[in-house]
Amino acid sequence: MFDTLVAAPPDPILGLTEAFKKDTNPKKVNLGVGVYKDAGGQTPVLKSVKRAEERILSAEQTKNYLPIEGNAEFDRATL
């Protein structure tokens, strides 16, 4: 049944990780897949992210999921 399936092309975003691993530049910075790693390979939470999380949490009134259309205020601001 699956013998007629054609493999999908490689994911370009996930391919960044492979390219990073192969890169020999000692000053390279891994920003692939949304994770920053410092020179020691650690993934610290950036101060800007902590501040943003604090702002979000201070205004949070529910743990419910957003509707499928997302946040209406955000949607209006981006149009």
C-alpha positions, 0 to 999 in steps of 0.5 A: 500500500505504501510502495507508491508513496514518494518521499517528501523533500528534506525540510529546509529549516531542520536542514539548518541543524545539519548545516550547523553541525558541518560548519567548522567556523569557531564563531558560528551561532546556532539560531536554528529551530528557534533555540539560542545556544551560547558558546558552552552549548547551554540554552539560556533564557534571554532577558528579553524573553523573560520580560516578555513572559512576565508581561504575558503572565501578568495580563493572563486571565485564563489557561484556555486555548485561543480560538482557531483564528488566534488572538483577534487583537493581534490579528488586527494589528498585523493587517 
